[in-house]
Amino acid sequence: MRNITSIVEKKYLSFLKKQEITAEPFYDKLGQLKNFYLPICRKIFFEFLSKNKTLIIGLSGGQGSGKSTIARILKIILKEKYNLKVINFSIDDFYKTLSERKIMSSRSSKLFLTRGVPGTHDTKLLLTCFRNLLKKKFKKIEIPQFDKSIDDRLTKEKWLSIRDKPNIIIFEGWCVGAKSQSFKKLRKPINKLEKIEDKKLKWRKKVNSELNKDYKKIFNLIDKMIFLKVPSFKFVLRWRLLQEKKLRAKFYGKGIMTIPQVKKFVMYYERITKDMLKDLDKSDIVINLDKRHRLSEIRFN
């Protein structure tokens, strides 16, 4: 009989080794496995047993907080330890194409040319994918793939093919679970981007309206929500720069942003991210990250 614990540890450590960069090696790997990832997966497993249906696990957190890495770690454990069929994908994979965003920016606000905020995702396609994944009579479906190095969606032959009905869907993204704001909150610009480039509030109003429509329908499908809570918004910039460094290594610098570009880029996310730090503190599972980018505390609500 195979030793499940050793297999999980081996695959987990192997995955982390591939993800590490010299500037920031992972800290206390086995301690984090024992204190964070295994308890989360155990919770998900028993929730699956009790509900006896495909579960959607939302995973949210500021840019650079480690969502993609954590999603893949949870997938490894749920698959190897609990023998579950798990898929994971990001809301980023559902960005509208570059040509669609160009049209949107000309019709509404030029700020929509930059991907990221609600309104820049193809929510109709995302809703359709979820509904197909949840059908009792499952048929093979394709999940889109987005290439950030070219700022565009990949052609259909490169999409992710899902052939079997999943037990668990891990759905990650920086704005997953975000809520709309009151008009009173929208009126006051939160940074230079809003103050200078959105004087008439066209962009803010549209983003807010989108959150209250299809995004709300999508987020309501989530069975359990995991929130990675960063110490404050200033760390989003610091960790987003680290993320860009990883992308630069992966894509050899092609289409990767400079430091000034990243500084402006995170301004698009600032309003919603700051709101989420308050709103999502009541999520089913909250993981606090410390100032050194380490998982420091976990809370089950």
N, C-alpha and C positions, 0 to 999 in steps of 0.2 A: 504493500500500500504506500502510495507516495506521501511524502511529508508536505502537506499543504502550506504550513507556516514557512518552511524553508524556500519553497517555490515562490511564494508571494514576495518574501524578502529579496530573493535573488532577482526577480523580474523588476521589482521596485527600484533596487539599487542600480541595476543595469540601465533602467530608464533615466534615472537622475544623473548618472555619469554622462550620458549623451547630451543632457540638457545644460550641464554646467559650463560656465565660462570662467576664465582665470580670475576676472575681477570680482566674481561673487559665487564662490562654491556654496553648496547647500550645507546648512548647519544641522547638527544632531539628527542625522537621517533616520536612524532607527527609533530614536526618541519621538520624532514627529510621526512616524508610522504608528507607533504604539499609542500615543496620546491624542492624536488628531484623526488620522485617516482610517484606522481600524474601527474606532468608535462610531465614526460617521457612517461607514459602510455597514456596520452591524445595525445601526438605526434604519438605514435604507432597506436592508434585507428584511427586517421584521415588519416594516411598513408594507413591503411588497407582499409578504405572506398574508398579512391581515387584509389587504385590499384585493389581492388576487387579480390584479390588472396591470397593464403597462403604466409605470410611474414616470412622470416628468419631474426631474430634479432641476430646479433653477439654481444657477451659480453666478453670483454677481459680485462686483468689486471694482474699485477705481482702476484706471489704466496702469498696467505694469504690476498689479497686485499678485499675479500668479494664477489667474483663472484657468488658462489653457493647460498649464502644467498640472494643477490640482485635479482638473477634470480627467486628465489621462491617468493620473495615479488612482483615482477612485474607480475608473474603468478597469484597470489592472486587477485591483483587489476584488471587486464585485464579480469579475469573470473567473479569476483563479480560485478564490476562497469560497465563493457561493454559487459558482457554476451558472451565473446569470448571463443572458444575452444583453449586452450593453452597447449602445451607440452614444457618441457625443459629437456635438457640433456647436458652432458659435452663431450668434445673431449676426456677426460680421460676415458670415458666408452668404447672407441674404441682402447685402448691400445692393442697391440699384446699380445698374451698369453706369459706366462713365457717361455715355451718351444720354441716358435717362436723367442723370443728375445735371447735365448741362442744360437740358430742356427745363428742368425744375428751377434751376438757378436763374434762367432768363424770364420765367413766368412769375416767380415768387420773390426770391431773394438770392443774390449772388453767393450768399454764405452756404447755400445748399450744394454748391459744387464740392465742398469739402465733406467727405463721408464721416459718419459717426453719430450724429444726433438723430433722434426720432424724426422720421420723414425721409431719411436717406436709405431706408430699408424697404425691400419689396415685401410688405406685410401680407399681401394677398397670397403670394407664393408660400410664405412661411406658414400661414394659417392652413393652407391646403396640404402642405407637407405634414403638419401635426395631425390633421384630421385623418389623413391616409395612414399614418403610423399607428393611430389608435383604433382603426377599424378592426372588427373581429375577423372578417375575411380579408386577410392581408395579401396585398400584391406588391411585387417589387417596386420600389420607388427610388428616385434619384434626388440627392441633396446637392444643391449648388456649391461651388467652391469659389472663393474670392482670393485673388492674388494682390496683396498690398504693395508689392514691388512695382506692379504696373497700374495699380489703382483701378482695377477692373475685374469683372467676373470672368472666370475661365469658361471656355467653350464646353458644351454639354457632354462631349465624350470624356471630359476630365472630371465630371461630377462624381460624388460618392454614391455608390450603388448599395442600397439596403435590400438584401434578398430575404431575410427572415424577420419576423415580427419581434421587436425588442421587448425585453422585460423592463429595462430601465433606459430612459433617455436623459442624458445629462446635457442641459441646454445652458450654455454660458455666454456672458456678454456684459459689458460695462453698465449698460442701462437696463438690464433685465430686472423687472420688478419696480422700475421707476414710476412715479405718479405725477399727474398734472398739478400745476400750481394755480393759485388764485391770480386774477388780473392785477390785484394790488401788488403782489410779489413781483410780477413780470415787469411792471412799470419802471422800477429802479434798476439801471444797468449795473451788472456785477463786476465788469472788467472793461478794459479799453476796447475790446472787440465789439461788445454790445453798445458801448457809448458812441463809438465813432462809425461803425459799419452797420448798425441796426437802430438808427435814430427813430425811425417810425414804428419800431416793434414788429415789423412784418415777419421776421425770422422767428423771434421769440413766440409770437402768437401761433404761428404755424406749427412749430415744434410742440407747443403745449396742446394744441388741438389734436395733433397726431397721437400724443400720449393718451388722450382721453377716448380715442376711437379704437382702431385695430390693435394697437399695442396693449390696451387694457384687456381686450378679448384674448390675446395671446398669453399675457401674464396670468390671467385667471385660470388657464389650463394647468398651471404649475401645482403639483401636489405637495412638494416640500421645497423650501427656499433656503439656500446657503448664502450667507453674506460675508465677504471678506472685508473687514472694516479697517481702513488705513488710519494712521494716527491723525492726519489732517490733510487738507488738499495739497499743501506744498510738496508732500511726498509723491503725489501723482506725477508731477513734473520730473522729479529725480528718478523715479522708477520707470517712467516712460522713456527717458533717455537710455536707461539700461536695456530696455526692450528693443530700442532702435539699434543698439550695439549688437544685440543678438541677430536682428534682421540683417544687419550689414554683413555679419559673418556668414549668414546663410545664403544671402543673395549677392554677395561680393560687392556691396555698395550700390547696386542697381536700384534706382528709385527710392532710396532711403533719405529721410529728412535730416537737415542740418539742425544744430542746436537752436538757432533763432526760429526755425520753422516749427520745431517741436514746442517751443514756448508759446507760439501763437496757436498751434494746434490744440493744446490742452485747454485754451480759453473757451473753445467750443463746448467743452464738456463740463466746465466749472460749475455752472448753475445747477445742473441736474445732479452732479456728483455730490455737491455740498448738501443738497436736499436729501439725497439718499442716505447720507451718513446719519441723518436723524430718523428718517422714515423706516429704514430697513434694520434698525437696531432691534426690532421686534420679530425678526425673521426666525424661522424654525431652528436654524443653526447659525450662530454668529461666531466667526473666528477673528480675533483681534490680531493685527500685525503690529509689531513694534517698530521703532524708528530705524532698526537695522534690517528691516525686511524679513523678519522672522515671525513664524506663528507663535504667539505668546500666550493665548488663552482661548478656550472654547466654551461656548454656552449653548445649551439646548433649552429652547423656550417652549 
